[in-house]
């Protein structure tokens, strides 16, 4: 990191936010993973009810064996849950959020479509960015430095477009849980805590990516 010098301090706020976000999501999930929903509906049953209510019949629900690895795969139309048989507030909240993504997909929600489309570009850009940047820096080839910055910009854009997708999925989850009465109003407040903690990790990731891009600009100008 000696190459970055004082520019590395740009990342400090994002590092602190990322650490807090990780602590928040783990502690909140741990807290509510031991609190059972009043009607004992499992996470899988909750997701099924929400999908049925949205008239979605072509999404498969599968188990994901890694903790907190829940996600919706729009390419395969598969919703994967890490705790499908749990009836905890945490598991139900996360399942509802992922069902929210499935509803976004079914309704052609534009930010989700855009995020899905740029995944290959963002992955390629994030892998190529730093090698190009450092080679350009050492070889004193400004075009390579700028190419690295542009490549990383694709990854930054991906983290930014992820924010409205995640916020909207959580909003849809809350609405669906209320409409289907899967949880009561008191439990809905707890679900909101779980979803807020999860969304905070995406905010932290976006902040980290944006400040990394700023740091690269700072280093390139000083060099």
Buried (B, 14 or more C-beta within 10 A) or exposed (E): EEEBEEBBEBBEEBBEBBEEBBEBBBEBBEBBBEEBBEBEBBBBBBBBBBBEBBEBEEBEBEEBEEEBEBBBBBEEBBBBBBBBEBBBBBBBBBBBBBBBBBBBBBEEBEBBBBBBEBEEBBEEBBEBBBEBBBBBBEEEEEEBBBBBBEBBBBBBBBBBBBBBBBBBBBEBBBBBBBEBEBBEEEBBEBBBBBBEBBBBBBBBBBBBBBBBBBBBBBBBEEE
